């Protein structure tokens, strides 16, 4: 191996004229990598070039001492502008291999390369220049400081030109693609990003620290400035309000530009006005230097040519506006909110949460005060939510009475959400006090797709609406599994009901006076192929939630009437059957008539059919329930209230209900050995007597319980002490044995 020349041989040989060092304003830095296995080469190169400024930028030096280290550095630092590369290092052709890896493996076609060698005879200069994309190839003996500086200046200018061309191409591609896909949701944002990228390339800047904003009129009283397109570190703020950039200067400059409809040129930045009287936008560029007059003219020509394209894209965006903005509240609708969820998950998932807000009993406002008042209430809720959370969260209207929020978890806490509904809302001349239920989902706990995120928040919301004592719920992964299990169980229930696999069992009710069976309660059973039964506590709520309970309830009434008829034929003419009725059945407008027709069809005494309702049913829709029961009572059907004493407000409706019987809940019978249970049971039985109602205690299992309720004056009992629920065939045998 030929020995290398000393530093002085290529740095300090006699030269023509030294390069003049004038005062220049620096506008950033050029990243320069020195690759050489000789430590002194690094030192003297840096010393010789330390005061060099090229195109307004200083040099920032990086060092590698082998070809392998150089490739690894460039892999981690793709913005390196120039490499000063030694040919002979760990191998005779190490430098040439590095060039090959840079171009082929790393695909870095912009970076410029200057080869240096201390062995001038090793590789012919002409063949190296032809085979490799390099800027210069010099022996160290001929590289004086002036020639090295000249080579570096030429290389950096070449690098800047190549980057400008590539950046300009990318900007034009974005603009052209946006124009070709005007109907796509992101066309305006892609167009805007293309504009800012293109302008950056025109004045020789990287597409960093650039954004585009527009005054977007959503039909509300005030206009808001939104980030439409951005490049570099502002990219995550696309679609956000300008204030979220948290940069007062940018906000001020853009606001000023849009207000004056004039370009703004300063020593620090440039703000360019784009658009016309109807469609306004501003492009902000952090230049850190004044824009030269020639560049200003070039930009103005570009803006003139692009303004028509911008207007076309904006017009199409306004058409899409109707598809993505709720016309009543002027906030994003469900479609747009799904996209907001997806974008937030992509860029800012950490510490952010998605929220659904469901206004409780909103239909009561529409039904009682009219739809106009209901609409004003929704607008009032929207304004209150914006007042509380608009500075840091994004709001949307997801459904008729459901709003969505996405933002920082610490701000969108259940406590702060609840505070929104503490004061009444003004709607027309009404001050309405409303409550809400909240479903929340941390974006780190959910999927990438916006639709899936929304589904998860809905799961949490539905969970919150079903639980007592707490009006909010956070999404957890097992909730979706539980929901899937519930849906699978519901599908199975539908199939089994359609194939007549449900059964109606009966539990006898006994008179304490005569100790004879006076009736029975019809109880729904769902058998499985393995001989087990699905608990009614599991499948009845599913049937009610899905609406299947209406059809099941009709079937139960049919079977009960049929059973009454069969018992009459067997000599049991005065035994009544009690059937449980749920709220969805009462809401069915044909319920009352269907019951009457069922009784008439089977030609049974209506007094032998008893409808049992729970306190929760009464409290849900008292007006509907009372009216329906009154009609059925007039027809002759008996009415009993089940689980009496479990609720909290039954007494206020007790006198209005057309009742015949009160059932004392099994929870109080179980606690008869306790003072509290005994007092409550005695109070209910006494109340029934004073209202001329029969009383029946359910869940009686011991002789002591029987004696206790009998002493209190209870009329009838029901429980395992007398008989368990049984199928119709077993019931007939049981009754025959009682004769």
Helices and strands as residue ranges (DSSP letters): H 7-11, E 29-35, H 39-49, E 53-54, E 57-64, H 67-76, E 82-86, H 94-100, I 101-105, E 112-117, H 125-131, E 136-139, H 145-180, H 187-202, E 210-216, E 224-231, G 232-237, G 242-245, H 248-260, E 264-265, E 269-275, E 280-286, H 293-324, H 334-348, E 352-359, H 362-369, H 371-389, E 394-397, E 402-408, H 414-419, E 425-427, E 430-432, E 436-442, G 443-445, H 450-466, E 472-474, H 477-498, E 502-511, E 517-527, E 533-534, H 536-546, H 548-569, E 576-580, H 583-587, H 591-602, G 606-608, E 609-614, H 615-620, H 622-635, E 638-644, H 651-654, E 661-664, H 666-670, H 675-690, E 694-698, H 703-712, E 716-718, H 728-738
